[in-house]
Amino acid sequence: MCPVIDNNPEGLPNEAEGLPLELHDPDHPGEPTPSKAKRTGERVMTSQEKMLKETDVIPGTMEELKRALEEKIGLGVSFDVVLREMVFGGKKCGIFYLNGFVKDTILTDIITRLSYVDHGRMDVDTLQTLQNKLIAHIQVDKLDKLGSVVDKVLTGMTAVFVEGENGALVIDAKSYPVRSISEPTLERVVRGSRDGLVETLMTSVTLIRRRVRDPRLKFEVMQVGTRSKTDTCLAYINDIADPELVEAVRKKLKKVQVDALPLGEKQLEEALVEKKWNPYPLVRYSERPDVVASHLYEGHVVLLSDTSPSAMILPCTMFQLMQHAEEYRQTPTVGTYLRWVRYFGILSSLFLLPVWYLMVAYPELKPTGLQWLGPAEFGKLPIFMQFLFAELGVDLMRMAALHTPTPLATAMGLIAAILIGDIAVKTGIFVNEVILYMAVATIGMFATPSYELSLANRIVRILLLLAAATLGVPGFVGAATLWMVILTVQRSYNTPYMWPFIPFNAKAMFSMAFRKPFASNKHRPSITKPYDSTRQPT
């Protein structure tokens, strides 16, 4: 009688009992073994493929190259990933590119030229011969790592592999989808240039370079995001910008650890500037290349992010956020007048509603001659509730205008202004003065050049109104004082946010209050600590 051999002495479950035993290669944990691959349908990687995956070298044969590209970028799965196999000069080659990024006219010319290469011409130093003699293009680089080649192709470049070579050539023959250059909607001017930055980084850099023909203007590009690898450009003029500021921004960019920046410059700002719940912007955004060029000449540092049409200017102060290009497109007198009108509108957007509310709630606060101030009749709702509902209504209209198709925007405005506003007053829910002062405050908010600053002021206005309604005059004074203290202690890259008011600088404050003539600006602002502080040559 044959002895019984127990293949499972410890009573472990096996496949016959319906519980499959998962086996793994101890040298490569997480990869399927032959038995598991047979059950799950996965392809088992050969030892050579595992070596290629670990060392990131470029395979020597086309079949191995295909398998490596399948693993890295999804060749054969993604329809826009193309590996075009051809024979040039007796050598089997592979042209690897993304179908949506390649500039087909340039690539066709390169392929046509390579098609006429004689047999044997590429037998010695094939890649060197292709790079120096046969590929007629202005930018061709040689890379030795497959991962680096894939990263370049994902940016729109084209790679050329040659069978038997351990390197690849990368050709910068990309063509990004780009919208036409147009005037920015947030920074329009009556007289001046009409071009604005676009979502393509190279186009935006070219627009700035056109205005700053200085050989010391530097554009440093680095990739941010482990998955998105978003191209981010650090721009500065080498002998004007503070070297410590440039180095601080460069170090922060290198330390950013995120997987992606799908929203571009805004997410980059939150990664660089630690402001947490502070509503006030600590950087300035601009879509105008002339504004960016002006700040570069003042010693500022500019950050550009691919896929974003805005440039991030830093450091910045609150008074710089209140300036507009229109002031410098007019004469100094007119520019100063426009600046003061804008200051009045910004102050009105902040303090008009809470101050008027205090005068209505406490008639003894009214100055002599302003006894008429205040509503003749009170509505069905308290004044504070009227202001609160009006604030929410304006925000709803602003958001509705963003989501309303352009042909219907006018009709939406008429409905909001006539039907809702007029009927609310006639029914006694609102009083006329509330609508009037709310409209003035809203116009002041829209007159603020920085969109981010206007939204922050709107939140502060609601908080000031709430403090005045709950705690009266002491509440309003305390909230306004706290607001000023918070702005005073804020810093934008070691720059006081309320400069030149706090700390006070008389000469700089005069420049902020009055638009000085261009020829009288002989020095750059000291707040940027420029390496070269003189603007006019001696």
Secondary structure in CASP SS format (residue, H / E / C, confidence):
PFRMAT SS
TARGET T0000
AUTHOR 0000-0000-0000
METHOD secondary structure of the structure
MODEL  1
M C 1.00
C C 1.00
P C 1.00
V C 1.00
I C 1.00
D C 1.00
N C 1.00
N C 1.00
P C 1.00
E C 1.00
G C 1.00
L C 1.00
P C 1.00
N C 1.00
E H 1.00
A H 1.00
E H 1.00
G C 1.00
L C 1.00
P C 1.00
L C 1.00
E C 1.00
L C 1.00
H E 1.00
D C 1.00
P C 1.00
D C 1.00
H C 1.00
P C 1.00
G C 1.00
E C 1.00
P E 1.00
T C 1.00
P H 1.00
S H 1.00
K H 1.00
A H 1.00
K H 1.00
R H 1.00
T H 1.00
G C 1.00
E C 1.00
R C 1.00
V C 1.00
M C 1.00
T C 1.00
S H 1.00
Q H 1.00
E H 1.00
K H 1.00
M H 1.00
L H 1.00
K H 1.00
E H 1.00
T H 1.00
D C 1.00
V E 1.00
I C 1.00
P C 1.00
G C 1.00
T C 1.00
M H 1.00
E H 1.00
E H 1.00
L H 1.00
K H 1.00
R H 1.00
A H 1.00
L H 1.00
E H 1.00
E H 1.00
K H 1.00
I C 1.00
G C 1.00
L E 1.00
G C 1.00
V C 1.00
S E 1.00
F C 1.00
D C 1.00
V E 1.00
V E 1.00
L E 1.00
R E 1.00
E E 1.00
M E 1.00
V E 1.00
F E 1.00
G C 1.00
G C 1.00
K E 1.00
K E 1.00
C E 1.00
G E 1.00
I E 1.00
F E 1.00
Y E 1.00
L E 1.00
N C 1.00
G C 1.00
F C 1.00
V E 1.00
K C 1.00
D H 1.00
T H 1.00
I H 1.00
L H 1.00
T H 1.00
D H 1.00
I H 1.00
I H 1.00
T H 1.00
R H 1.00
L H 1.00
S H 1.00
Y C 1.00
V C 1.00
D C 1.00
H C 1.00
G C 1.00
R C 1.00
M C 1.00
D C 1.00
V C 1.00
D C 1.00
T H 1.00
L H 1.00
Q H 1.00
T H 1.00
L H 1.00
Q H 1.00
N H 1.00
K H 1.00
L H 1.00
I C 1.00
A C 1.00
H C 1.00
I C 1.00
Q C 1.00
V E 1.00
D E 1.00
K E 1.00
L E 1.00
D C 1.00
K E 1.00
L H 1.00
G H 1.00
S H 1.00
V H 1.00
V H 1.00
D H 1.00
K H 1.00
V H 1.00
L H 1.00
T C 1.00
G C 1.00
M C 1.00
T E 1.00
A E 1.00
V E 1.00
F E 1.00
V E 1.00
E C 1.00
G C 1.00
E C 1.00
N C 1.00
G C 1.00
A E 1.00
L E 1.00
V E 1.00
I E 1.00
D C 1.00
A C 1.00
K E 1.00
S C 1.00
Y C 1.00
P C 1.00
V C 1.00
R C 1.00
S C 1.00
I C 1.00
S C 1.00
E C 1.00
P C 1.00
T C 1.00
L C 1.00
E C 1.00
R C 1.00
V C 1.00
V C 1.00
R C 1.00
G C 1.00
S C 1.00
R C 1.00
D C 1.00
G C 1.00
L C 1.00
V C 1.00
E C 1.00
T C 1.00
L H 1.00
M H 1.00
T H 1.00
S H 1.00
V H 1.00
T H 1.00
L H 1.00
I H 1.00
R H 1.00
R H 1.00
R H 1.00
V C 1.00
R C 1.00
D C 1.00
P C 1.00
R C 1.00
L E 1.00
K E 1.00
F E 1.00
E E 1.00
V E 1.00
M E 1.00
Q E 1.00
V E 1.00
G C 1.00
T C 1.00
R C 1.00
S C 1.00
K C 1.00
T E 1.00
D E 1.00
T E 1.00
C E 1.00
L E 1.00
A E 1.00
Y E 1.00
I E 1.00
N C 1.00
D C 1.00
I C 1.00
A C 1.00
D C 1.00
P H 1.00
E H 1.00
L H 1.00
V H 1.00
E H 1.00
A H 1.00
V H 1.00
R H 1.00
K H 1.00
K H 1.00
L H 1.00
K H 1.00
K H 1.00
V C 1.00
Q C 1.00
V C 1.00
D C 1.00
A C 1.00
L C 1.00
P C 1.00
L C 1.00
G C 1.00
E H 1.00
K H 1.00
Q H 1.00
L H 1.00
E H 1.00
E H 1.00
A H 1.00
L H 1.00
V C 1.00
E C 1.00
K C 1.00
K C 1.00
W C 1.00
N C 1.00
P C 1.00
Y C 1.00
P C 1.00
L C 1.00
V C 1.00
R E 1.00
Y E 1.00
S E 1.00
E C 1.00
R C 1.00
P H 1.00
D H 1.00
V H 1.00
V H 1.00
A H 1.00
S H 1.00
H H 1.00
L H 1.00
Y H 1.00
E C 1.00
G C 1.00
H C 1.00
V E 1.00
V E 1.00
L E 1.00
L E 1.00
S E 1.00
D C 1.00
T C 1.00
S C 1.00
P C 1.00
S C 1.00
A E 1.00
M E 1.00
I E 1.00
L E 1.00
P C 1.00
C C 1.00
T C 1.00
M H 1.00
F H 1.00
Q H 1.00
L H 1.00
M C 1.00
Q C 1.00
H C 1.00
A H 1.00
E H 1.00
E H 1.00
Y H 1.00
R H 1.00
Q C 1.00
T C 1.00
P H 1.00
T H 1.00
V H 1.00
G H 1.00
T H 1.00
Y H 1.00
L H 1.00
R H 1.00
W H 1.00
V H 1.00
R H 1.00
Y H 1.00
F H 1.00
G H 1.00
I H 1.00
L H 1.00
S H 1.00
S H 1.00
L H 1.00
F H 1.00
L H 1.00
L H 1.00
P H 1.00
V H 1.00
W H 1.00
Y H 1.00
L H 1.00
M H 1.00
V H 1.00
A H 1.00
Y C 1.00
P H 1.00
E H 1.00
L H 1.00
K C 1.00
P C 1.00
T C 1.00
G C 1.00
L C 1.00
Q C 1.00
W C 1.00
L C 1.00
G C 1.00
P C 1.00
A C 1.00
E C 1.00
F C 1.00
G C 1.00
K C 1.00
L C 1.00
P C 1.00
I H 1.00
F H 1.00
M H 1.00
Q H 1.00
F H 1.00
L H 1.00
F H 1.00
A H 1.00
E H 1.00
L H 1.00
G H 1.00
V H 1.00
D H 1.00
L H 1.00
M H 1.00
R H 1.00
M H 1.00
A H 1.00
A H 1.00
L H 1.00
H H 1.00
T C 1.00
P C 1.00
T H 1.00
P H 1.00
L H 1.00
A H 1.00
T H 1.00
A H 1.00
M H 1.00
G H 1.00
L H 1.00
I H 1.00
A H 1.00
A H 1.00
I H 1.00
L H 1.00
I H 1.00
G H 1.00
D H 1.00
I H 1.00
A H 1.00
V H 1.00
K H 1.00
T C 1.00
G C 1.00
I C 1.00
F C 1.00
V C 1.00
N H 1.00
E H 1.00
V H 1.00
I H 1.00
L H 1.00
Y H 1.00
M H 1.00
A H 1.00
V H 1.00
A H 1.00
T H 1.00
I H 1.00
G H 1.00
M H 1.00
F H 1.00
A C 1.00
T C 1.00
P C 1.00
S C 1.00
Y H 1.00
E H 1.00
L H 1.00
S H 1.00
L H 1.00
A H 1.00
N H 1.00
R H 1.00
I H 1.00
V H 1.00
R H 1.00
I H 1.00
L H 1.00
L H 1.00
L H 1.00
L H 1.00
A H 1.00
A H 1.00
A H 1.00
T H 1.00
L H 1.00
G H 1.00
V H 1.00
P H 1.00
G H 1.00
F H 1.00
V H 1.00
G H 1.00
A H 1.00
A H 1.00
T H 1.00
L H 1.00
W H 1.00
M H 1.00
V H 1.00
I H 1.00
L H 1.00
T H 1.00
V H 1.00
Q C 1.00
R E 1.00
S C 1.00
Y C 1.00
N C 1.00
T C 1.00
P E 1.00
Y C 1.00
M C 1.00
W C 1.00
P C 1.00
F C 1.00
I C 1.00
P C 1.00
F C 1.00
N C 1.00
A H 1.00
K H 1.00
A H 1.00
M H 1.00
F H 1.00
S H 1.00
M H 1.00
A H 1.00
F C 1.00
R C 1.00
K C 1.00
P C 1.00
F H 1.00
A H 1.00
S H 1.00
N C 1.00
K C 1.00
H E 1.00
R C 1.00
P C 1.00
S H 1.00
I H 1.00
T H 1.00
K C 1.00
P C 1.00
Y C 1.00
D C 1.00
S C 1.00
T E 1.00
R C 1.00
Q C 1.00
P C 1.00
T C 1.00
END
